[in-house]
């Protein structure tokens, strides 16, 4: 079997450290961060939907609109 240059690693973005390629590790970290951000966005969206439903149940549609305008305009 020939020892080709493809099999060797050199310092840089493709540097292998204990069998883990740095580029692969960076992609894994990016995917994990993206997953965490998407999960947090989903939680915030669900919380906003729950608050909207609670406001509709307590005040009705017209009361919710009137109170929202009062909060935005400062009345």
C-alpha positions as CSV (number, residue, x, y, z in Angstrom):
1,X,0.0,0.0,0.0
2,X,1.4,3.4,-1.0
3,X,1.6,6.2,1.5
4,X,-0.2,9.0,-0.3
5,X,-0.3,12.7,0.6
6,X,-4.1,12.5,1.1
7,X,-3.7,10.3,4.1
8,X,-1.5,12.7,5.9
9,X,-2.9,15.7,7.9
10,X,-1.3,19.1,8.2
11,X,-2.0,21.9,10.6
12,X,-4.8,24.0,9.4
13,X,-8.6,23.6,9.1
14,X,-8.3,19.9,8.5
15,X,-6.0,19.1,11.4
16,X,-6.8,15.8,13.1
17,X,-6.5,15.7,16.9
18,X,-6.9,12.3,18.5
19,X,-8.8,11.1,15.5
20,X,-11.4,13.9,15.5
21,X,-11.1,16.4,12.6
22,X,-11.3,20.0,13.8
23,X,-13.5,20.9,10.9
24,X,-16.0,18.1,11.8
25,X,-16.0,19.2,15.5
26,X,-16.7,22.8,14.4
27,X,-19.7,21.7,12.3
28,X,-21.0,19.7,15.2
29,X,-20.8,22.6,17.6
30,X,-22.5,24.8,15.0
31,X,-25.3,22.3,14.6
32,X,-25.7,22.0,18.4
33,X,-25.9,25.8,18.8
34,X,-28.4,26.1,16.0
35,X,-30.5,23.4,17.7
36,X,-30.4,25.2,21.0
37,X,-31.4,28.5,19.3
38,X,-34.3,26.9,17.4
39,X,-35.5,25.2,20.7
40,X,-35.4,28.5,22.5
41,X,-37.3,30.3,19.7
42,X,-39.9,27.6,19.9
43,X,-40.3,28.0,23.7
44,X,-40.6,31.8,23.3
45,X,-43.2,31.4,20.5
46,X,-45.2,28.9,22.6
47,X,-45.1,31.3,25.6
48,X,-46.3,34.2,23.4
49,X,-49.2,32.1,22.0
50,X,-50.2,31.0,25.6
51,X,-50.2,34.7,26.7
52,X,-52.3,35.6,23.7
53,X,-54.8,32.9,24.5
54,X,-55.0,33.9,28.1
55,X,-55.6,37.5,27.1
56,X,-58.4,36.5,24.7
57,X,-60.0,34.3,27.4
58,X,-59.9,37.1,30.0
59,X,-60.9,40.1,27.9
60,X,-62.3,38.9,24.6
61,X,-61.1,40.1,21.2
62,X,-62.2,43.7,21.5
63,X,-61.0,44.1,25.0
64,X,-57.6,42.6,24.0
65,X,-57.3,45.0,21.1
66,X,-58.4,48.0,23.2
67,X,-55.9,47.1,26.0
68,X,-53.1,46.5,23.5
69,X,-53.6,50.0,22.0
70,X,-53.8,51.5,25.4
71,X,-50.5,49.9,26.3
72,X,-48.8,51.0,23.1
73,X,-50.1,54.5,23.0
74,X,-49.8,55.1,26.7
75,X,-53.5,55.8,27.6
